[in-house]
């Protein structure tokens, strides 16, 4: 794990140097993926890492967890509350229509607002935006296009969720973060596995071996991979 940690740290350094940038910026959610990426970024750029905590009608415990983590590891941070911007934008789009009931298109605005915020500071500081997505989520398209998928580099992009957990343990990420059910925090009570409809254990096993004992889950995963292909490529153009 130390070798992997050092390789990832050096990789981040090299990407920043190649881009002629000065440092890195990340969105800190209080979850395991962003915690691991934050530690790697801090190792790569001790004095030039900025973490943005961007609540948007977020759970208080998630905000407190992210804040506590940043303080514990001496990571420079800013809190940018996007709740009012989100409300104003939804009101502009829907007019007087009530929007209390959850709809995915409205929830996806949250990570897209965060992407805009990250790039504002990235442009201002000449930093690059470091994403927190892992291989398990990227492969099935479990991210918001031009939201949390709108980043410059993805250090965890070739690590399955199970590998991220092992790396988190090695880096001594607080237990309460490691054991917390993964969630994008898009709405109250939302968890990744419930929304995906597949456990990370099943997903990782399939991505690792190419097969499962459950053919229905195999098909479900493969369908997600196929349907989300457009999210992992640049926009297509005619070949003529």
N, C-alpha and C positions, 0 to 999 in steps of 0.2 A: 504493500500500500504506500510505503514511503516513495518508492520508485514512481508509482502512478502520480502521486501528489506532486513530485518534483517535475515530472514530464508536463503535467497540466499547467503548473505554474510557469514553467519556461515557455510553453506554447502561448499562453496569454501574453507574456512579455514580448515575444517575437511578433505577435499579431499587432500589438500596439506600436512597436518600433517600426514595423513595415508600413503602417498607416501614418507614420510620422505624427502620432498623437502623443498626448502627455500623460494619460491615465485612463481609468475605467470607471464606468457608472453602471449600477445595477438597481433593479427594483427589489426591495427587501420585503417579503410578505409574511415572514414568521414561519414559513414552511421549510422542509428539509432541503429541497433543491436550491432555493435561494440562499440558505444558510451555508451550504457547501461551497457554492460559487463565491459567496462573500469572503469566506476564509481564503480561498484560492487567490482571489483578487487582492486581498490584503497582503498576502505573501508576495505576490508579484509586484505590487505597488503600495508599499506601506504608507506613503504620504500622499498618494494620488488615487485613492479609491473613494468614491462617493456612493453611498447607499440612499436611495429615495424610498421612504415609506409613504405610500400613496393610498390612504383609506378612501373608499368610495362606498358609503353606507356599509362599511366593514364591521365585523365583530370586534368588540372592544378587546377581547382576549388575543386576537390576532395582532392588533396594533401594539398591544403591550408586549407581546412575545417578540415582535420584530424590534421594538425599542430596547427591550432588555438585552437582546442578542447584540445589537449594535454597540451598546454601552459596555457589555462584558468583554467584547473583543476589540474595543477602542477603534471602531470603524466610524469615520465621519459620516454623518447622516443629515438629511433634511426631511421634515414631514410636510407633505403637500396634500391637503385634504381636498379631494375632487368631488365631494358629495354635492355641493351647490352647483358646480359646473354641470355635473351629470343631470341634476334635476332641471336646470335651465334648458339644457340641450334636449332632454326628453320632452319637456313642455313645448319647446319650439317645434319639434317634429310632430307631436301628437295634438297640439292645441289644447283644447279643454277635455280631451279624452282621458279617462282615468287609466292609470298605468300601474296600479297596485299589484295586479296579477303578473306573475313572472312570464316573460317571453324571452327566448334565447337571443333574439336580435337586439333586445334592450340590454341584456346582461353583457353581451359582447362589446358594447360601447365602453364598458369599464376598462378592460385591458387596452382598448384603442386610445382612450384618454391617457392612460399611463404611458403608452408608447410615445405619444406626442410630448408628454412632460419629460420623459427620459431624453428624448432627442433635443429638446430645448436646452437642457443643461449640458448635454454632450457637445452640441454646437458651440455653446457659450464658453466651455472650458477646453475645447479640443480633446475631448475624451471619446472613447468608443463604448458603445452600448453592449454589455455582456448579458446574454440571455441565460435562462435557467432551465430550459427544456432538456429532458433526457431522451434516450433512444426509444424507450417504450412508448412515450407519449408522442414523439415526433413521428414514429412509424405508422401509427394509426390516426394521425392528424388531430390528436387531442391538444389543440392549442388554437388560439384565435388568430386567423389570418390578419396580418397588419395590426395585430395587438401584441400579445406576448411572443408571437412569431416574428415580430418586426424588430430584429436585433442585428448586430454586426457579427458577433461570434457566439458559438454555443459550446463551451468547454465540456459539458456533460453529454453532448450530442451522440457520442458513441458508447455511452454507459447505460445499461438497463437499470430500471428502478432498483432492483435488488443490489446492483453494484454500487449505486449511489448511497444506499443505506449502509453498506459495508464501509464505504469511504467516510461517511458521516461518523460512524462509530470510531474509525481510526483517528479522525480529526477531533474527536471528543466533543462533537456537537451535543448540546444539552439533551438529556433523555426525553424531556417533555416535547421537544421538537421532533425527535426521531420517531417516537411512538404515536404522535398525533396523526389521525386519519388524514391522508393527503386530500387537500381541497383547494380549488381555484378561488374560493371565497366569492363566487358570483352571486350567491344568495344564501340566506340563512339555512343551515342544515345540509348544504350541498357537500357531497364528497365525490372525489374522482371516480372511485370504483362503482358507486351507485349510478353515476351519470353515464359512465362508459358501459356498464352492464357486464363487466368482466373484472375479475380480480387481477391485481398486478402479478400475482404468482402464476396464474394461468397465462397471462400475456407474455411474461418473461420466458416461461417454459416454451411457449410456441415460437417465440422469436429466437430462442437459443437452439431448439432442436428441429423446428419445422413441423412438429406434430403434437397432438394432445390425445388423450383417451376419449375426450368428448368431441365428436365431429361437429355438433351444432356450434360449440364455442369456436372451433377451428374456422368454420365458415363465417361466423360473426366477425372474427378478427380479420380474416382475409378480405371480407367486404369493406371493413373500415379502412384497410390499407389501400384498396383499389379506389374507393370513393374519395379519399383524401389526397390522392396523388398530386392534384393541382396545387395543394398547399405547400408542397415540398419542392416546387420548381418555379422558375421565373415565368411570368405570363407568356403563354404560347403565341406564336405569330405564324402566318402562312409560310410555307416553304417555297413560295414562288414570288 
